[in-house]
């Protein structure tokens, strides 16, 4: 239940990005709809990762009091997932910067 609510909440917050992309880019004949689809896919993946990370993080914090080993494991998994997602983003950004130079 918590993951679904977090995903819906993040989707509602970031809906502004996809709507703005749809309004501003959709008039371009061939490139516009494809660009909007790529932006929408990226926002959806980001929402999914944020929802998983925040859900596991909250569960880990809540389990620390009752079962510290399970809580610490959940916290380390959530932080590891967030760290891996940020590292992948950094690698892609560095590749794009190298290509631009």
C-alpha distances in whole Angstrom, upper triangle without the diagonal:
4,6,5,6,9,10,11,12,14,15,17,19,20,21,24,25,25,27,29,30,30,33,35,35,35,38,40,41,40,38,36,33,33,32,30,28,28,27,24,23,24,21,18,19,19,16,14,16,15,11,12,15,13,10,12,15,13,12,16,17,16,17,20,21,21,21,23,24,20,19,22,21,17,19,22,19,18,21,23,20,21,25,25,23,26,29,28,28,31,33,33,34,37,38,38,40,42,43,43,46
4,5,5,6,9,10,10,12,14,15,16,18,20,23,24,24,26,28,29,29,32,34,34,34,38,39,40,39,37,35,33,32,31,29,27,27,26,23,22,22,20,17,18,17,14,13,14,12,9,10,12,10,7,10,11,10,9,13,14,13,15,18,19,19,20,21,22,18,17,19,19,15,16,19,17,15,18,20,18,18,22,22,21,23,26,26,26,29,31,30,31,34,36,36,37,40,41,41,44
4,5,5,6,9,10,11,12,14,15,16,18,21,22,21,24,26,26,27,30,31,31,31,35,36,37,36,34,32,30,29,28,26,24,24,22,20,19,19,17,14,14,14,11,9,11,10,6,6,9,8,6,9,11,10,10,14,15,15,16,19,21,21,21,22,22,19,17,19,18,14,16,18,15,13,16,18,15,15,19,19,18,20,23,23,23,26,27,27,28,31,32,32,34,37,37,38,41
4,5,5,6,9,10,10,12,14,15,16,20,20,20,22,24,25,25,27,30,30,29,33,34,35,34,32,30,28,27,27,24,22,23,21,18,18,18,16,13,14,14,11,10,12,12,8,9,12,11,9,12,15,14,14,17,19,18,20,23,24,24,24,26,26,22,21,23,22,18,19,22,19,17,20,21,18,18,22,22,20,22,25,24,24,27,29,28,29,33,33,33,35,38,38,39,42
4,5,5,6,9,10,10,12,14,15,18,20,19,21,24,25,25,27,29,30,30,33,35,36,35,33,31,29,29,28,25,24,24,22,19,19,19,17,14,16,15,11,11,14,12,8,11,13,11,10,13,15,13,14,17,18,17,20,22,24,24,25,26,26,23,21,24,23,19,20,22,20,17,20,22,19,19,23,23,21,23,26,26,25,28,30,29,30,33,34,34,36,39,39,39,42
4,5,5,6,8,10,11,12,14,17,18,18,20,22,23,24,26,28,28,29,32,34,35,34,32,30,28,27,26,24,22,22,20,18,18,17,14,13,13,12,9,9,11,8,5,8,10,8,7,11,12,11,13,16,16,16,19,21,23,24,24,24,25,22,20,21,21,17,17,20,18,15,17,19,16,15,19,20,18,19,23,22,22,25,27,26,27,30,31,31,33,35,36,36,39
4,5,5,6,9,10,11,12,15,16,15,18,20,20,21,24,25,25,26,29,30,32,31,29,26,24,24,23,20,19,19,17,14,14,14,11,9,10,10,6,6,9,8,5,8,11,10,9,13,14,14,15,18,19,19,21,24,26,26,26,27,27,24,22,23,22,19,19,21,18,15,18,19,16,15,19,19,17,19,22,21,20,23,25,24,25,28,29,29,31,34,34,34,37
4,6,5,6,9,10,10,14,15,15,16,19,20,20,22,24,25,25,28,30,31,30,29,26,24,24,23,20,19,20,18,15,15,16,12,10,13,12,9,9,12,11,9,12,14,13,12,16,17,16,18,21,22,22,24,26,28,29,29,30,30,27,25,27,26,22,22,24,22,19,21,23,20,19,23,23,20,22,25,24,23,26,28,27,27,31,32,31,33,36,36,36,39
4,5,5,6,9,10,13,14,15,16,18,20,20,22,24,25,25,29,30,32,32,30,27,25,25,24,21,20,21,18,16,17,16,13,12,14,13,9,11,13,10,9,12,14,12,12,16,16,15,17,20,20,21,23,25,27,28,29,29,30,27,24,26,26,22,22,24,22,19,20,23,20,18,22,23,20,21,25,24,22,25,28,27,27,30,32,30,32,35,35,35,38
4,5,5,6,8,11,12,13,14,16,17,18,20,22,23,23,27,28,30,29,27,24,23,23,21,18,18,18,15,13,14,13,10,9,11,9,6,8,10,8,7,11,12,11,12,15,15,15,18,20,20,21,24,26,28,29,29,29,29,26,24,25,25,21,21,22,20,17,18,20,17,16,19,20,17,18,21,20,19,22,24,23,23,27,28,27,28,32,32,32,34
4,5,5,6,9,10,10,12,14,15,15,18,20,20,20,24,25,27,26,24,22,20,20,19,16,15,16,13,10,12,12,8,7,10,9,6,9,12,10,10,13,15,14,15,18,19,19,21,23,24,24,27,29,31,32,32,32,32,29,27,28,27,24,24,25,23,20,21,23,19,18,21,21,18,19,23,21,20,23,25,23,24,27,28,27,29,32,31,31,34
4,6,5,8,10,10,11,13,15,15,17,19,20,21,24,26,28,28,26,23,21,22,20,17,17,18,15,13,15,15,11,11,14,13,10,12,15,13,12,16,17,16,17,20,21,20,22,25,25,26,28,30,32,33,34,34,34,31,29,30,30,26,26,28,26,22,24,26,23,21,24,25,21,22,26,25,23,26,28,26,26,30,31,29,31,34,34,33,37
4,6,7,9,10,11,13,15,16,17,19,20,21,24,26,28,28,26,23,22,22,20,17,18,18,15,13,15,14,11,11,14,12,9,13,14,12,12,16,17,15,17,20,20,19,22,24,24,25,28,29,31,33,33,33,34,31,29,29,29,26,25,27,25,21,22,24,22,19,22,23,20,20,24,23,21,23,26,24,24,28,29,27,29,32,32,31,34
4,5,6,7,9,10,11,13,15,16,17,18,21,23,25,25,22,19,18,19,17,14,14,14,11,10,12,11,7,9,11,10,8,12,13,12,13,16,17,16,18,21,21,21,24,25,26,27,30,31,33,35,35,34,35,32,30,30,30,26,25,27,25,21,22,24,21,18,21,22,18,18,22,21,18,21,23,21,21,25,26,24,26,29,29,28,31
4,5,5,6,8,10,10,12,14,15,16,19,21,23,23,21,18,16,17,16,12,13,14,11,9,12,12,9,10,13,12,10,14,16,15,15,18,20,19,20,23,24,24,26,28,29,30,32,34,36,37,37,37,37,35,32,33,33,29,28,30,28,25,26,27,24,22,25,25,21,22,25,23,21,24,26,24,23,27,28,26,28,31,30,29,33
4,6,5,6,9,10,10,12,14,15,18,20,22,23,20,17,17,18,16,13,14,15,12,11,14,14,10,13,16,14,13,17,18,17,18,21,22,21,23,26,26,26,29,30,31,32,34,36,38,39,40,39,40,37,35,35,35,32,30,32,30,27,27,29,26,23,26,26,22,22,26,24,22,24,26,24,23,27,28,25,27,30,30,28,32
4,5,5,6,9,10,11,12,13,16,18,20,20,18,15,15,15,13,10,12,12,8,8,12,11,8,11,13,12,12,15,17,16,17,20,21,21,23,26,26,26,29,30,31,32,35,36,38,40,40,39,39,37,35,35,34,31,30,31,29,26,26,27,24,22,24,24,20,20,23,21,18,21,23,21,20,23,24,22,23,27,26,25,28
4,5,5,6,9,10,10,11,14,16,18,18,16,12,12,13,10,7,9,10,7,6,9,10,8,10,13,12,12,15,17,17,18,21,22,22,24,26,27,27,30,32,32,34,36,37,40,41,41,40,40,38,36,36,35,32,31,32,30,27,27,28,25,23,25,25,21,21,24,22,20,23,24,21,21,25,25,22,25,28,26,26,29
4,5,5,6,9,10,10,13,15,18,18,17,13,12,14,12,9,11,13,10,9,13,14,11,13,16,16,15,18,20,20,20,24,25,24,26,29,29,30,32,34,35,36,38,40,42,43,43,43,43,40,38,39,38,35,34,35,33,30,30,31,28,26,29,28,25,25,28,26,23,26,28,25,24,28,28,25,27,31,29,28,32
4,5,5,6,8,10,12,14,17,18,16,12,13,15,12,9,12,13,10,11,14,14,12,15,18,17,17,20,22,21,22,25,26,26,28,31,31,31,34,36,36,37,40,41,43,45,45,44,44,42,40,40,39,36,35,36,34,31,31,32,29,27,29,29,25,25,27,26,23,25,27,24,23,26,27,24,25,29,27,26,29
4,6,5,6,7,10,11,14,15,12,9,10,11,8,6,9,10,7,9,12,12,11,14,16,16,17,19,21,21,22,25,26,26,28,31,31,32,34,36,37,38,40,42,44,46,45,45,44,42,40,40,39,36,35,35,33,30,31,31,28,26,28,27,24,24,26,24,21,23,25,21,21,24,24,21,23,26,25,23,27
4,6,6,5,9,10,13,13,12,8,8,10,9,6,9,11,9,9,13,14,13,15,18,18,18,21,23,23,24,26,28,28,29,32,33,33,36,37,38,39,42,43,46,47,47,46,46,43,41,42,41,38,37,38,35,32,33,34,30,28,31,30,26,26,29,26,24,26,28,24,24,28,27,24,26,29,27,26,30
4,6,6,8,10,13,15,14,10,10,13,12,9,13,15,13,13,16,17,16,18,21,21,21,24,26,25,26,29,30,30,32,35,35,36,38,40,40,42,44,46,48,49,49,49,49,46,44,45,44,40,40,40,38,35,36,36,33,31,33,33,29,29,31,29,26,29,30,27,26,30,29,26,28,31,29,28,31
4,6,7,9,12,14,12,9,11,13,11,9,13,14,12,14,17,17,16,19,22,21,22,25,26,26,28,30,31,31,33,36,36,37,39,41,41,43,45,47,49,50,50,50,50,47,45,45,44,41,40,41,39,36,36,36,33,31,33,32,28,28,30,28,25,27,29,25,24,27,27,24,25,28,26,25,28
4,6,6,9,10,8,5,7,9,7,7,11,12,11,12,15,16,16,18,20,21,22,24,26,26,27,30,31,31,33,36,36,37,39,41,42,43,45,47,49,51,50,50,49,47,45,45,44,41,40,40,38,35,35,36,32,31,32,31,27,27,29,27,24,26,27,23,23,26,25,22,24,27,24,23,26
4,5,8,9,8,4,5,9,8,7,10,12,12,12,15,17,17,18,21,22,22,25,27,27,28,31,32,33,34,37,37,38,40,42,43,44,46,48,51,52,51,51,50,48,46,46,45,42,41,42,39,37,37,37,34,32,34,33,29,30,31,29,26,29,29,26,26,29,28,25,27,29,27,26,30
4,6,9,9,6,8,11,11,11,14,16,15,16,19,20,21,22,25,25,26,28,30,31,32,34,36,36,38,40,41,42,44,46,47,48,50,52,54,55,55,54,54,51,50,50,49,45,45,45,43,40,41,41,37,36,37,36,33,33,35,32,29,32,32,28,28,31,30,27,29,31,28,27,31
4,6,6,5,8,10,10,10,13,15,15,16,19,20,21,23,25,25,27,29,30,31,33,35,36,37,38,41,41,43,45,46,47,49,51,52,55,56,55,55,54,51,50,50,48,46,45,45,42,40,40,40,37,35,37,35,32,32,33,30,28,30,30,26,26,29,27,24,26,28,26,24,28
4,6,6,8,10,11,12,14,16,17,18,20,21,23,24,26,27,28,30,32,33,34,36,38,39,40,42,43,45,46,48,49,51,52,54,57,58,57,56,56,53,52,52,50,47,47,47,44,42,42,42,38,37,39,37,33,34,35,32,30,32,32,28,28,31,29,26,28,30,27,26,30
4,6,7,7,9,11,12,13,15,17,18,20,21,22,24,26,27,28,30,31,33,34,36,37,39,41,42,43,45,46,48,49,51,52,55,56,55,55,54,51,50,50,48,45,45,45,42,40,40,40,36,35,36,34,31,32,33,30,28,30,29,26,26,29,27,24,26,28,25,24,28
4,6,6,6,9,10,11,12,14,16,17,18,20,21,23,24,26,27,29,30,32,33,34,36,38,39,40,42,43,45,47,48,50,53,54,53,52,51,48,47,47,45,42,42,42,39,37,37,36,33,32,33,31,28,28,29,26,24,26,26,22,23,25,23,20,23,25,22,21,25
4,5,5,6,9,10,11,12,14,15,17,18,20,21,22,24,26,27,28,30,32,33,34,36,37,39,40,42,43,45,46,48,51,52,51,50,50,47,46,46,44,41,41,41,38,36,36,36,33,31,33,31,28,28,29,26,24,26,27,23,23,26,24,21,24,26,23,23,26
4,5,5,6,9,10,10,12,14,15,16,18,20,21,22,24,26,27,29,30,31,32,35,36,37,39,40,42,43,45,46,49,50,49,49,48,45,44,44,42,40,39,39,37,34,35,35,31,30,32,30,27,28,29,26,24,27,27,23,24,27,25,23,26,28,25,25,29
4,5,5,6,9,10,11,12,14,15,17,18,20,21,23,24,26,27,29,30,31,33,34,36,38,39,41,42,43,45,48,49,48,47,46,44,42,42,40,38,38,37,35,33,33,32,29,28,30,28,24,25,26,23,21,24,24,20,21,24,22,20,23,25,22,22,26
4,5,5,6,8,10,11,12,14,15,17,18,20,21,23,24,26,27,28,30,32,33,34,36,37,39,41,42,44,46,47,47,46,45,42,41,41,39,36,36,36,33,31,31,31,27,26,28,26,22,23,24,21,19,22,22,18,18,22,20,17,20,22,20,20,23
4,5,5,6,9,10,11,12,14,15,16,18,20,21,22,24,26,27,28,30,31,32,34,36,37,39,40,42,45,46,45,44,44,41,40,40,38,35,35,35,32,30,31,30,27,26,27,26,22,23,25,22,20,23,23,20,20,24,23,20,23,25,23,23,26
4,5,5,6,9,10,10,12,14,15,16,18,20,21,23,24,26,27,29,30,31,33,34,36,37,39,41,43,44,43,43,42,39,38,38,36,33,33,33,31,28,29,29,25,25,26,25,21,22,24,21,19,22,23,19,20,24,22,20,23,26,24,24,27
4,5,5,6,9,10,11,12,14,15,17,18,20,21,23,24,26,27,28,30,32,33,35,36,38,39,42,43,42,41,40,38,36,36,34,32,31,31,28,26,27,26,23,22,23,22,18,19,21,18,16,19,19,16,17,20,19,17,20,22,20,20,24
4,5,5,6,9,10,11,12,14,15,16,18,20,21,22,24,26,27,28,30,31,33,34,36,37,40,41,41,40,39,37,35,35,34,31,30,30,28,25,26,25,22,21,22,21,17,18,20,17,15,18,19,16,16,20,19,17,19,22,21,20,24
4,5,5,6,9,10,10,12,14,15,16,18,20,21,22,24,25,27,28,30,31,33,34,36,39,40,39,39,38,35,34,34,33,29,29,30,27,24,25,25,22,21,23,22,18,19,21,19,17,20,21,18,19,22,22,20,23,25,24,24,28
4,5,5,6,9,10,11,12,14,15,17,18,20,21,23,24,26,27,28,30,32,33,35,38,38,37,37,36,33,32,32,30,27,27,27,25,22,23,23,19,19,21,19,16,17,19,16,15,19,19,16,18,21,20,19,22,24,23,24,27
4,5,5,6,9,10,11,12,14,16,17,18,20,21,22,24,26,27,28,30,32,33,36,37,36,35,34,32,30,30,29,26,25,25,23,20,21,21,17,16,18,16,13,14,16,13,11,15,16,13,14,18,17,16,19,21,21,21,24
4,6,5,6,9,10,10,12,14,15,16,18,20,21,22,24,25,27,28,30,31,34,35,35,34,34,31,29,29,28,25,24,25,22,20,20,21,17,16,18,17,14,15,17,15,13,17,18,16,16,20,20,19,21,24,24,24,27
4,5,5,6,9,10,10,12,14,15,16,18,20,21,22,24,26,27,28,30,33,34,33,33,32,29,28,28,27,24,23,24,21,19,20,20,17,16,19,17,14,16,18,16,15,19,20,18,19,22,22,21,24,27,26,26,30
4,5,5,6,9,10,11,12,14,15,17,18,20,21,22,24,26,27,29,32,32,31,31,30,27,26,26,24,21,21,21,18,16,17,17,13,13,15,14,11,13,15,13,12,16,17,15,17,20,20,19,22,24,24,25,28
4,5,5,6,8,10,11,12,14,16,16,18,20,21,22,24,26,27,30,31,30,29,29,26,24,24,23,20,20,20,17,15,15,16,12,11,13,13,9,11,14,12,11,14,16,14,15,19,19,19,21,24,24,24,27
4,6,5,6,9,10,10,12,14,15,16,18,20,21,22,24,26,28,29,29,28,28,25,24,24,23,20,19,20,18,15,16,17,14,12,16,15,12,14,17,16,14,18,20,18,19,22,23,22,25,27,27,28,31
4,5,5,6,9,10,11,12,14,15,17,18,20,21,22,24,27,28,27,27,26,23,22,22,21,17,18,18,16,13,15,15,12,12,15,14,11,14,17,15,15,18,20,19,20,23,24,24,26,28,28,29,32
4,5,5,6,9,10,11,12,14,15,16,18,20,21,22,26,26,25,25,24,21,20,20,18,15,15,15,13,10,12,12,8,8,11,11,8,10,13,12,12,15,17,17,18,21,22,22,24,26,27,28,30
4,6,5,6,8,10,10,12,14,15,16,18,20,21,24,25,24,24,24,21,19,19,18,15,14,15,13,10,11,13,10,8,12,12,10,11,15,14,14,16,19,18,19,22,23,23,25,28,28,29,31
4,6,5,6,9,10,11,12,14,15,17,18,20,23,23,23,23,23,20,18,19,18,14,14,16,14,11,13,14,11,11,14,15,13,15,18,17,17,20,22,22,23,26,27,27,29,31,32,32,35
4,6,5,6,8,10,11,12,14,15,16,18,21,22,21,21,20,17,16,16,15,11,12,13,10,8,11,12,9,9,13,13,11,14,17,16,17,20,21,21,23,25,27,27,29,31,32,33,35
4,6,5,6,9,10,10,12,14,15,17,20,21,20,19,18,16,14,14,13,10,9,11,9,5,7,9,7,6,10,11,10,12,15,15,16,18,20,20,21,24,25,26,28,30,31,32,34
4,6,5,6,9,10,11,12,14,15,18,19,19,19,19,16,14,15,15,11,10,12,11,7,9,12,10,9,13,14,13,14,18,18,18,20,23,23,24,26,28,28,30,32,33,34,36
4,5,5,6,9,10,11,12,14,17,18,17,17,18,15,13,14,14,10,10,13,11,8,11,14,12,12,15,16,15,17,20,21,21,23,25,26,27,29,31,31,33,35,36,37,39
4,6,5,6,9,10,10,12,15,16,15,14,14,11,10,11,10,6,7,9,8,6,9,11,10,11,14,15,15,17,19,20,21,23,25,25,27,29,30,31,33,35,36,37,39
4,5,5,6,9,10,11,14,15,15,14,14,12,9,10,10,7,6,9,8,5,8,11,10,10,13,15,15,16,19,20,20,22,24,25,26,28,30,31,32,34,36,37,39
4,5,5,6,9,10,12,14,14,14,15,13,10,12,12,9,8,12,12,9,11,14,14,13,16,18,18,19,22,23,23,25,28,29,29,31,33,34,35,38,39,40,42
4,5,5,6,9,11,11,11,12,13,10,7,10,10,7,8,12,11,10,12,15,14,15,18,19,19,21,24,25,25,27,29,30,31,33,35,36,37,39,41,42,44
4,5,5,6,9,10,10,9,10,7,4,6,7,5,5,8,9,8,10,13,13,14,16,18,19,20,22,24,25,26,28,30,30,32,34,35,36,38,40,41,43
4,6,5,8,10,10,9,11,10,6,8,10,8,7,11,12,11,12,15,16,16,18,20,21,21,24,26,26,27,30,31,32,33,36,37,37,40,41,42,44
4,6,7,8,9,10,12,10,7,10,12,10,10,14,14,13,15,18,18,18,21,23,23,24,27,28,29,31,33,34,35,37,39,40,41,43,44,45,47
4,5,5,6,7,9,7,5,8,10,8,9,13,13,13,15,17,18,19,21,23,24,25,27,29,30,31,33,35,36,37,39,40,42,44,45,46,48
4,6,5,4,7,7,4,7,9,9,9,12,14,14,15,17,19,19,21,23,24,25,27,29,30,31,33,35,36,37,39,40,41,43,45,46,48
4,6,6,10,10,8,10,13,13,13,16,17,17,18,21,22,23,24,27,28,29,31,33,33,35,37,38,39,41,43,44,45,47,49,50,51
4,6,9,9,8,11,13,13,14,17,18,18,20,22,23,24,26,28,29,30,32,34,35,36,38,40,41,42,44,46,47,48,50,51,53
4,6,6,6,9,10,11,12,14,16,17,18,20,21,23,24,26,27,29,30,32,33,35,36,38,39,40,42,44,45,47,48,50,51
4,6,5,6,8,10,10,12,14,15,16,18,20,21,22,24,26,27,28,30,31,32,34,36,37,38,40,42,43,44,46,48,49
4,5,5,6,9,10,11,12,14,15,16,18,20,21,22,24,26,26,28,30,31,32,35,36,37,39,41,42,43,45,46,48
4,5,5,6,9,10,11,12,14,15,16,18,20,21,23,24,25,27,29,30,31,33,35,36,37,39,41,42,44,45,47
4,5,5,6,9,10,11,12,14,15,17,18,20,21,23,24,26,27,28,30,32,33,34,36,38,39,41,42,44,45
4,5,5,6,9,10,10,12,14,15,16,18,20,21,22,24,26,26,28,30,31,32,34,36,37,38,40,42,43
4,5,5,6,9,10,10,12,14,15,16,18,20,21,22,24,25,27,29,30,31,33,35,36,37,39,41,42
4,5,5,6,9,10,11,12,14,15,17,18,20,21,23,24,26,27,29,30,32,33,35,36,38,39,41
4,5,5,6,8,10,11,12,14,15,17,18,20,21,22,24,26,27,28,30,32,33,35,36,38,39
4,5,5,6,8,10,10,12,14,15,16,18,20,21,22,24,25,26,28,30,31,32,34,36,37
4,6,5,6,9,10,10,12,14,15,16,18,20,21,23,24,26,27,29,30,31,33,35,36
4,5,5,6,9,10,11,12,14,16,17,18,20,22,23,24,26,27,29,31,32,33,35
4,5,5,6,9,10,11,12,14,15,16,18,20,21,22,24,26,27,28,30,32,33
4,5,5,6,9,10,10,12,14,15,16,18,20,21,23,24,26,27,29,30,32
4,5,5,6,9,10,11,12,14,15,17,18,20,21,23,24,26,27,29,31
4,6,5,6,9,10,11,12,14,16,17,18,20,21,23,25,26,27,29
4,5,5,6,9,10,10,12,14,15,16,18,20,21,22,25,26,27
4,5,5,6,9,10,11,12,14,15,17,19,20,21,23,25,26
4,5,5,6,9,10,11,12,14,16,17,19,20,22,23,25
4,5,5,6,9,10,10,12,14,15,16,18,20,21,23
4,5,5,6,9,10,10,12,14,15,16,18,20,21
4,5,5,6,9,10,11,12,14,16,17,19,20
4,5,5,6,9,10,11,12,14,16,17,19
4,5,5,6,9,10,10,12,14,15,17
4,5,5,6,9,10,11,12,14,16
4,5,5,6,9,10,11,12,15
4,5,5,6,9,10,11,13
4,5,5,6,9,10,11
4,5,5,6,9,10
4,5,5,6,9
4,5,5,6
4,5,5
4,5
4
